Amino acid sequence: MAAEARFWFAALLLLVTCLSAMAKQTYIVQMNHHSKPSSYATHHDWYSAHLQSLSSTEDSLLYTYTTAYHGFAASLDSEQAELLRQSDSVLGVYEDTLYTLHTTRTPEFLGLEIESGLWAGHSTQDLNQASNDVIVGVLDTGVWPESKSFDDAGMPEIPTRWRGQCESGSDFTPSFCNKKLIGARSFSKGFHMASGGSFMRKSKEAESPRDRDGHGTHTSSTAAGSHVANASLLGYATGTARGMAPHARVAAYKVCWSTGCFGSDILAGMDRAIVDGVDVLSLSLGGGASPYYRDTIAIGAFTAMERGIFVSCSAGNSGPSKASLANTAPWIMTVGAGTLDRDFPAYALLGNKKRFTGVSLYSGTGMGNKPVQLVYNKGSNSSSNLCLPASLQPEHVRGKVVVCDRGINARVEKGGVVRAAGGIGMILANTAASGEELVADSHLLPAVAVGMRVGDLIREYAQHDSNPTALISFGGTVLNVRPSPVVAAFSSRGPNLVTPQILKPDVIGPGVNILAGWSESIGPTGLQEDTRKSQFNIMSGTSMSCPHISGLAALLKAAHPDWSPSAIKSALMTTAYTQDNTKSPLRDAADGSFSNPWAHGSGHVEPQKALSPGLVYDISTDDYVAFLCSLDYTLEHVQAIVKKPNVTCSRKYSDPGQLNYPSFSVVFGNKRVVRYSRELTNVGAAGSIYRVAVTGPQMVRIAVKPTRLVFKNVGEKQKYTVTFVANKGADKTARSEFGSIVWANPQHQVKSPIAFAWTQLID
């Protein structure tokens, strides 16, 4: 019997080995687009022939990319992928990448709620009318078309140049679209391949643009949602909800599904959106940092930029860790998150008479006015202090308020765990990882979130008092909170690991406790047991700040249709502010200290000033090519991004930091002197004169030549050179320092932040 068992075990092992060798997955294949033989009528035919030569079945070809990318996505086994890599016409074969989502008081906070009069030289009526011609494409989880945020009352006919459409699905028909929501498509083949091996197989998720998650409806309505009166989340944040560009059009591209967003589907969505004719692309999603030729979003965004499309992406929610950014390509607007001047206070009254303030969006009946026992289960090897699923013992928590440490699992899930174990309330206490940042949630039971300092006091009390008790109460919605904005602790930080000479993020925008449209197929927490329905939800993340900037870009595009994406980006960056509403420098929610450009970039966007920035740093496609040629890339890598066969890198910068970027990142390395040139274009009045002012650390001398720029005409360009000299003996391990260059006249301040580092490494 033992011999027979060994035989079957060996046979099973051989079978598993064979199956794993044959296991197929999605690969993205980058082709030398221009080497297609004339015998093939289309690139699709050529790609199909490539696959058939590998004895691959006809259904292996998932997508053919023609615009955002040159190549295709296919279902291949590892041997087939290796054979493709050996072909002369193949530039690269890459495994599909999984990207993640970076999950209406805002217009007023941004100074947008002005319905009449002049707005930085533009009448509101003219701007609204011009916005009707601007189309914002949102790549996300789809759209809930019934949302009032997509009401098209009063909107004129759809622009005739629009080539998009609304696709049918089992739960979606083209009639759901209108003059506001003018496009809705879905892309799921990469998701299907990853979920079960064939995109032909029927999925549990309906293949349609309908949003079953809520995230996509939230982001698209933030960017360009129509005015909706009396909007709220179950009574919180009541008021008029509206997007940044409420008169612009929306096109939804569903590329994210239950397991995330696959690169092959994102590329297909970008490819289609560019051809459809969007003016702005908004992507509240991202992955890790990788070279631009391996970054599908960066490659797709390059084509979009070249065609005059502004691309806005979230920076990521991996803060406050350094060097945690996503979407760092210089042709992408990388958006971090800050707070609003609105809060949702909640209170924890302890048995020792101490009352602590936190935040909450709980909307149920509450706890009443009688304190109950408080419990905190902090064991040496227990997960109960984190309130992970099935970690709480009902006999210990039934009828009590439970202290849960923030981290590992979702904040709202912790409340669900407490409720399932019989607890009647929760105090969600931050640890060092989240510091003093407070994010409000629509909890399933009475709950309050508190910062680390308060959390430590409550944990201490719960563990050491002989009879700890607590009572949780709620304070509704509070406005005019000071200080604000504050940089969100979760907002991803620089430096930029892909190109340290490009300062990222670019700006911050509102990204904490944002009210916007929601899918009615899911409760506000997104939890399965949450049966509540709401047309609006309050969410936090750089996912929320990104569409704010997408919508603002749409407004700038409407006001200045001839501006390039880099001019719009420059206007938003150089007019951003770095002081909060108490006139103090911006602070960081992680620890309450002053923030810096690695956290807030150029600062918090200020739309009114951005409409009339005075000067802009413009960047052409050729400039971006010269930038790419200055990196340590092969010519094939550069050609893969630029998608042109005639790129030779005959023009390249001596240093990537020579790109005409609106901010500076100076890496001294082994040098003491770094010199950069910049060119400014006058978009203000003829005859404008600007003078320069610089700030910087004591260990660096900064010299700008000339110190005065005269622009005789509108559209005129003037160059200046800035030289940074590190003092002799400056400690090379010195931590990063920051400064600024400001070109100013009585009408305008054109400000650029500077980051200084003495090594390529982060400390």
Buried (B, 14 or more C-beta within 10 A) or exposed (E): EEEEEEEEEEEEEEEEEEEEEEEBBBBBBBBBBEEBEEEEEEBBEBBBEBBEEBEBEEEBBBBBBBBBBBBBBBBBBBEBBEBBEEBEBBBBBBEBBBBBBBBBBBBBBBEBBEEEEEBBEBEBEEBBEBBBBBBBBBBBBBBBBBBBBBBBEEBEEBBEEBEBBBBBBEEBEEEBBBBBBBBBBBBBBBBBBBBEEEBEEEBEBBBBBBBBBBBBBBBBBBBBBBBBEEBBBBEBBBBBBBBBBBBBBBBBBBBBBEEBBBBBBBBBBBBBBBBBBBBBBBBBBBBBBBBBBBBBBBBBBBBBBBBEBBBBBBBBBBBBEBBBBBBBBBBBBBBBBBBBBBBBBBBBBBBEEEEBBBBBBBBEEBBEEEBBBBBBBEEEEEBBBBBBEEBBEEEBBEEBBBBBBBBEBEBBBBBBBBBBBBBBBBBBBBBEBBBBBBBBBBBBBBBBBBBBEBBBBBBEBBBEEEEBBBBBBBBEBEEEBEBBBBBBBBBBBBBBBBBBBBBBBBBBBBBBBBBBBBBBBBBBBBBEEBEBEBBBBBBBBBBBBBBBBBBBBBBBBBBBEEBBBBBBBBBBBBBBBBEBEEEEBBBBBBEBEEBBBBBBBBBBBBBBBBBBBBBBBBBEBEBBBBBBBBBEBEEEBBBBBBBBEEBEBEEBBEBBBBBBBBBBBBBBEEBEEBBBEBBBBBBBBEEBEBEBEBEBBEBBEBEBEEEEBEBEEEEBEBEBEBEBBBEEEBEEEBEBBBBBBBBBBEEBBBBBBBBBBBBEEBE
